[in-house]
Amino acid sequence: MMKTILFALFLLLAGNYTFSQTEKQAIVPVVEASYTGGSEAMMNYLQKNISIPKDKKNIQGKVYVEFFVDKQGKVKDVKVLRGLDPKLDEIAVTAVSKMPDWVPAKDPSGAPMGSKMVLPISFSK
């Protein structure tokens, strides 16, 4: 990937909650959803699965991608929360959409639950 380094600095918990089907209250997970293998594995995945076009290599900044990790750990409803460049936004969304299953969040009883996540993906020279 030449001098271009792609990395995810951190996961932000952005409204990491779900609503009970029977009640209108938010349930906050006691264990957040996590990428299988941890942050380093996720960075390796992104580096292998994002190819930056030559005409976009000089663009620097972050694409904030929002997505939902369901009870089974599947990544769903991927969208750009804050973009950088239309093509880089599309590349980031595609990479996140194709991620392998995550470890789902856990509710207070320890049962898996869905949760919303935000992943900032940094593009730099």
Secondary structure, DSSP 8 states (H G I E B T S, - for coil): -TT-EEEE---B-SS--EE-SSSSSEE--SB--EETTHHHHHHHHHHHH----GGGTT--EEEEEEEEE-TT--EEEEEEEE-S-HHHHHHHHHHHHT---EE-EE-TTS-EE-EEEEEEEEEE-
